[in-house]
Every structure is written in structure tokens, then in C-alpha cells.
Amino acid sequence: MAGDEQFKKVDAAKLEKLVAAIYAGLGVPTEDANLLGNALVDADLRGVNSHGCRYLSVYARNIRRGGVNLQPVLRTVRDDGATCLLDGDGGLGHVLAARAMKTAIGKAREHGVGVVSLRNSQHIGALAYYTQMAADAGCLGYTTTNAGIVMVPPGGREKVVGLNPLSWAAPTARPWSFNLDMATSVVAGSKLGMAQERGEKIPLGWAVDKDGNPTDDPQKGMEGGILPLGGPKGYGLSVMLDIMAGVLSGGRFGRGLGSKGSAQLFQALDIAHFIPLDDFKSRMEELIQQIKGSALAPGSKGIFFPGEIEYNLKQDRLRNGLPLDAFVRGEIKREAESLGLTYDIEL
């Protein structure tokens, strides 16, 4: 299907409950299953559909084939006060990442800054979920992770660089926080998969085929490779983030990435260790007004601060329903029915 008819709105709270029930049915501890449900639905609410419930069945398949340790022991390899290195024991990425950021926030409270390196983890989804935790705690939050090797470096035609994203967040006096969550590639890798699922083409400039030629075919793009954002700029940034996440932690990096896991870095800066939080928010408000109050381009509907659009979209979808496409609804339905679960939303 194509067009609006392939989407159907569902109640976000009911969807979150169903997603959590599916993971609990697969053996995920209740608290962890609830966190997974919240994280995936939150991504969809914010419009980051590439990292939302579309991943439900991906994680489910990984659990079924034994690729995830559902009872991991999060081990502290080293703790030096403001910094620490954790080993995730092959556990669920979202769960480990949330614990790592909470640790970073706790260290920031005590030392002004908390930096946590995490290795032997799994895919952690949308990074904004974790940096928002820091912003909500009155901190500047930062997260990066290394990811699958699907990027082609400038001058090459072989996938040898990861789509290593980053996220920064900061609190404001507004209902929303500054929150930047971006890939170092032109587009997140999941968007090629989404285009393929929907029978759509991709824009030229997103990816190349296996011979290094531009393509609008998502399948050929996945076979060839995705291009870095800004050419050498995105490429260089991606390599640096792999160093920060994978090389620094003693975890997987470069060609060692894949279905066996990845590594991350989490940082929190406690604003009150620098200036009072209220003063920071007042200064942020001044910055916001400078940017949002600047001259608009012809036909512009306004200037939005990073994180503002996602917040507005989330509020609208909480009130009016969360649109899910036919592919994702079908995957959720199949997973629920395979576990004999009943649900009160129309998929």
C-alpha cells in the first residue's frame, strides 16, 4: 500500500502496554519489558518511526534465537569517580543504556560530570530517549553509539564505516528541551528498510549500489551502502564516534560490529555545578528567542528549535492517536497472536 491509507491511528498508551506484554511473553523481565515498550512507543510519538515499533519484531527474533541475555549482570569493570566502564553482558540495549545514563547522572550530581562507557550491549534505539533523561534531571546530556557497518567512506565503494549517531540535550524553560538526535549518514539506515517495506523509492543522494553508483532503489542501497552526511564531515565524525563508543570501551568497533552487539558512551554535565539551573534556563530562553524571533524566509511557517517539533508531534499523537503503517501493525499483530495475547487496539 502507498499513501495515507496504509496508516492507522492507535492509542499510544494501549500500544505501549501491548508491546511490553509481547516482550514479557518472550521472557523479558517485567520492568525491562515496560521500559522497552515505553522507549519504542516514545520514538514513534516523536516521529522517529525508523527507531520505534518497527523494531519490535527485530528484537523479538533476536531474543528467540538466543542473541540476547535476558538476565544480564551489568558489571562495573572500572570506576574512577566521575567516570566508569560498564560491561552489559549481552543484555537488551535499551535497558542497559537507561541504566548507564542514570549512572552518569548520579556521577554528575556528585562530581559535576559523569561519563559512562558501556560495552557488550545491543541496539539501543533512538538516542534522544537517554539524553532527555539527563535534561529532565537538570543536566546537559550526551550519548553516542556505534552501529552497523553500512556507510561508504568518501572515495570508496565498500561498506566499512558505521552509521554512528549522536544526541545532545539541554533543559529549557519551555515545555520541551533542546534535543538533537542525528545520524552521521545522510539518512538513518532504517529509512531504507522502511522504504522497501512500503514499496517506495529513496531520493538520489542517500545511497549507492554495490558498484558505487547513485541509486533510488532501497534494496540496492542496502547492498551498496549509505553515504555520509556532508561527505568527509559526516565520515570523520562517524569515525570519531566509533572511537569514543567502541575503541575507548574495549568493546566492538569497525568491522567487529554486527548482530553480536555494540558499545556506547553516555555523559551528563550537572548544570548547577556551573551556574544555577534557573539562570541557565533564562539564558536558554534568550537564545531561543534570538533564533525563533529572527527573520523568516519567504513562505516559512516559522523557525523551530531542535527538539521542539518532536515534542509538539508527541503531544498531538498522545491526544489524537499514533499513526502506524500497515507493515508495523502486521508485525505487532503477528507477534501478539503467536504468544496468544489479547489486545484492545485495532491493528
N, C-alpha and C positions, 0 to 999 in steps of 0.2 A: 504493500500500500504506500501511497505517497500523499502528501498534503495533510491538511488538518484532520481528515477523517481517521487517520491512523492513531490519533491521540485520544485519550480518555482521562478525565479528571477523577482522582480518587482522594479520599480523606487521608491527610498525612499522618495523623495520629493512629488511625487504624492500620495504615500501611506499615508504619514503624513497628507496631505490635506484631503484625504478621511476619515481617522479616525477622524479628527477634525470635519468634516461635519456630521458624524454619531452622535457624541456626541451633536453637536449643534442641530441636528434634534430631539434629545431626551430632549431638553430643557436646556442643559448646556450653560451658557453664553459664547459668542464667545471667549473672551480672555481665559477663563478656558478651553474651548474645544480645543483651539490651543495648550495650554500647555500640555494637556493630549495627544494629537496627537504627539507632539514633544517628550515627555517622553517615550511613548510606542515604537515608532519607534527607538529612540535612544538606547533603551535596545536591540532591535533586531540587530541594526547595530553593536553593541559592542559584539554580540554573546551571550547575556544573554536572549535567547529566552524564558526561563521559566518565564520572567517578562515583555515580550514585548507585541506584538499584540495578543498573545494568551489570554491575559486578557480582550481584548476589549469586548467580549460578556459577560464575568463575570460581569464587571462593568455595562454594559448595562442592564442586568437582574436586578441588584440591584437597578438601577435608576428606572426602570419600576415598580418595586414592592414597591417603595417609601422608600427604605432603605437608600437614600442619600438626604441630604438637599442641593439643588442646589443653594440656595441663603443664605448661612450661614453668620452669623455675627461673625467674628473672634474676640473674646473678650479677652482683657487683664485682667486676674484675679489678677496678681500681677507683678509689675515692680520695680526692685531694682537697676537699672543702668546696670550693666553687666549681670544681669540675669532677666529672666521674665518667667511667666507661662501664656500660652495661652489656651483658650478653643475653639475648632474648630467647635462647634455647629453641629456636624454630617456631615460636608461637605466632598467634594471629597479629598481624601488623598493627591494626587499629588499636587493639588493646595495649600492646607494648608501647606504641607511640604515645598514647594518652598517659600512661604511667611515667614515661620518660619526661614528658613535658611537665607533669605535676612535680617530678623530682627537680627539674630545672627551676620551676617557680619557687619551690621551697628553698633551694640554694640561693636564689636571688634575694629572697626575703632576708636571709642571714648575711650574705656576702655582697649584695648589690648586683651580682651577676651569677647566673647559673648556666653551665654549659654541660650538656649530657650527650655523649656519643653512644649510639646503640648499634650493635651488630647482631647478625644471626636473627634477623627479623623477616617479616613478609611484607607484601604490598600494603601501604598504609593509607591509600586513597587520597582524598583532597587535603592538601596540607593546611588550608585555611582553618580547618577544624581544630587544629592544635595551636596555631598562632592566636586564634580567637580566645582560647583558654588563657593564654598569657595576657592578652589585652583586657579580658574580663577581670584579671587579678591585679590590674594596675601596672602591668609590665609592657615593655616592648618585646614582642615575640618573634622568633625566627626559627624556621625549620627548613631543612633540605633533605632530600633522599636521592640515592642513585636508583636507576630504573633500568628497564630492558634495553639492550643494545640494538637500537633501531634507527640511529641517526647517522647520516653520511657526513663526514667532515669536508670542509671546502677543499677542492682539488682531488677528492676521492670518489669512488663509487661503491664502496663496501661499507656495510653497517658495522661500525666499530666504536661508536660513541653512544652513551646512554641519554635518554630523554630526562635528564636530571632537573627536576623543578625546584623552586624555592618559594617561600612565603614569608612576608613580613606583616606584622600587625601592631597597631598602636591605639590606645583608647582615645576617645574624644568626648566632648560634652554633648554630642548628638546621640540619638538612639543607636547609631551604627558606629563601628570602629573603622579606622583606616585598615584595610586588609588587602594586600597584594598577594595573589597566588598565581604563579605563571610557570609554564614550561620554558626550557631554553631552546626548544624547537619552534618552528613556525606555528605548529599546532600540536595539541596533545595526541599521542598515538592512538588513544581510544576513539578519537573522532573519525579515524579511517575505518575502524571496525563498525562504528555507528552508521557511517555512510554505506558500507557494504550491506549491513543488515536492512537498511531502508531502500536499497536498490538505487542509491544516488551516486552521482559523480562527485569528485572532490575538485576544488579550484586548482588550476595550474599554479605551481609555486609552493605547494605543500610537500610534494614528494617527487622522487624519481623512480624509474623502473630499474631492474637489475643491471641494465646497460648504462645507467646514469642519465637517461633521457627524462625530461619532464613528462608527467602523466596525470591524467584526471581520473584514472581507474584506481579505486581504493585497494583492490587486491594486488595490482601491480605495484602500487606504492608501498604496501606492506612487504612485498617480496624484495623491492629495491631498497628503499629507505626514506626516512623523513628528513627534511632539510632544517638546518639550524636557524634560529631567529636572528636576523641581522647578519647572516653569513658568518664571518670569523668572530664576531662579537658573541653570538649565541654559542658557537662552538667552544670558544675559550672559556666562557662562563660555565658551560656544561662540564668541561674537564676539571675546572677548579672545584666544582661542587662534588664531583666524584672523589676528588682528593679529600675534601672535608668530610664526606659521609663514609666512603669506603676505605680509602687508604689509611686515614687517620685512626679509624676504629679497629683496624686489624681484621676487618670483615671483607666481604666480596666487593670487587670493583672490576671495571673494564669487562673483558671477555668472561670473567668469572661470574657475572650476573646471569640471572635466568630464573627458572622456576624454583630454585633452591633458596631463594631469599635475597635480601638486600640489606643496606645499612643506612643509618640516618644520623643527623645532628640536630639537637634542639638547644635553643638558647633563650633565656629570659633576662631582661635587664629591669631591675626594680626601679621605677621612676622616682620614687620617694628617696632613694639614695643619692639622687642628683638634685632635683628640685621638688617642692610639694606637688602632689598629684593634681590638685586644683589649679595650680599655676600652669602646669603642663597642659591641662585641658583648655585653659584660657588662651594659651599661646597657640594651641592647635586650632582653636576656633578662629583666631586671627588669620592663620594660614589658610584655613578652609574658605573663609570669606574673601580673601585675596584672590584665590583661584576661581571659586564659583561665581564671584562677582565681576570677573574680568569680561572683556568684550567678546560677544558671541560671533561665530562665523555665520554667514548667510544661511538661513534655513535651519539653524541649530535649535534643538529643543532644550538646551542647557548643558552645563558642564557638571560632570559627576565626579566625586572624589572616589578613589579606589576603595571598593567595598560597599559603596552606597547603593549601587544598582542591585547587587546581590541581596542586600538587606531588604530593599523595597520589594524585590521579587519574592523573597521568603515570606514577608508579611502578607502579600497578596495571595500567595498559594496556601498559606495557613487559613486564610479566610474563605477562599473561593475554590480550593481544590488544587491538587498537584497533578499536572498532565504527565501521563506516562505513555510512551509509544507502544505499538502492538507487540513488538518483539520482546520488550521488557516485561509487559504484562503476561505474555505467554510463558516466559521463563519462570516468573514468580508463581504462576498458576501450576505449572508442572512440578516445581519443587514442593509446593504445599501439598498437592494431591499425592505425590509419591510418598509423603510422610503421613498421609491420612489426616491432614489438618483441615479444619473447617474455618471459614473466614467470612466476615460480613461486609466485604467490599466487592464491587463488581469489577472483575478483571476480564 
